[in-house]
């Protein structure tokens, strides 16, 4: 147990923090809201008491007048005036107390309510952990808070009341109203000082609770790894899923080859299938591949009588510049237009199927430009005999 405690050296992850918040395991002290409410009452209390005195004085005066001269029609205005005066007087202090009470919870982490906290936990009936906590740091801090409150509050009350008693007994006779006024002022002073002190203690209590919660959420390196693995998934399973997705993508691509207009070939290392519909815009690449995948594209084209045009330069430019389901760039419009026209001519002649030399003039001869070599396209070393085991088509095309 001690070894596990010392091994928790990693800060909690966002997921761990969220789980703790959902369970209601957050740093909170109810004293903060309570003392903020008391402070609001102390600040607005004198105004409220004075205003209430005026309201009741007016009510009694109007009531006495009605008793002398009963008038049913005047009863409703008197009561409405008293109710409105009471609302104006009590409303501000009630709103301030409620607002500060709510803000006391908000500043401690929001108003989240966890249903898990209301579920019965039978382990709480076990007195063992409770007795243990009495002697733990948390129990010691709770005891210290109680003692501090008792000493500070008692000292404040004693000092204020001693001063009041000394003033009253040392200055001769006092009227009852004067004693009541001084007593009320002294009570408000005591409450004000106690509220400020209580806020300081509540803030310290929140800091201690925050550190305790943070310490309890610390994780071991193994827990971090397990959580990361759960979130990201099993690498073997992810690999199998990606392999399945690649295979499905290749099947869709091969199906598109059978419906394509023409397949441009290197003639063996690279193949790109194009689809074109009259009036449908620029031709679109529906499949491309290098090595073994190029062989499969050629075989699929032959199986569906799709014409294959041997044009190393144009094919490699298509392979380099276009992705699957992308239309050809404007720079290739002229060359591909010649190829499409050639294919349509062959189709009219009934000789479209099979392999044909390109009608496009090759200005480079048998030499390839530097940007179209196998190294430049990243296809050097690809075998046409076996299918490559990769996550993407050579050249970066995801399938």
Secondary structure, DSSP 8 states (H G I E B T S, - for coil): -HHHHHH--B---HHHHHHHHHTT-S---HHHHHHHHHHHHHHHHHHHHHHHHHHHHHHHHHHHHHHHS--HHHHHHHHHHHHHHHHHHHHHHHHHHHHHHHHHHHTTT-----GGGGS--GGGG-HHHHHHHHTSHHHHHHHHHHHHHHHHHHHHHHHHHHHHHHHHHHS----HHHHHHHHHHHHHHHHHHHHHHHHHHHHHHHHHHHHHHHHHT-B-HHHHHHHHHHHH--HHHHHHHHHHHHHHHHHHHHHHHHT-SEEEE-SSSEEEEEE--TTS-S-EEEEEEETHHHHHHHHHHHHTT--EEE-HHHHHHHHHH--TT-B--GGGHHHHHHHHHHHHHHHHHT--SSEEE-SS--TTTTS--GGGSHHHHT-TT--SSS----SSBTTTB--
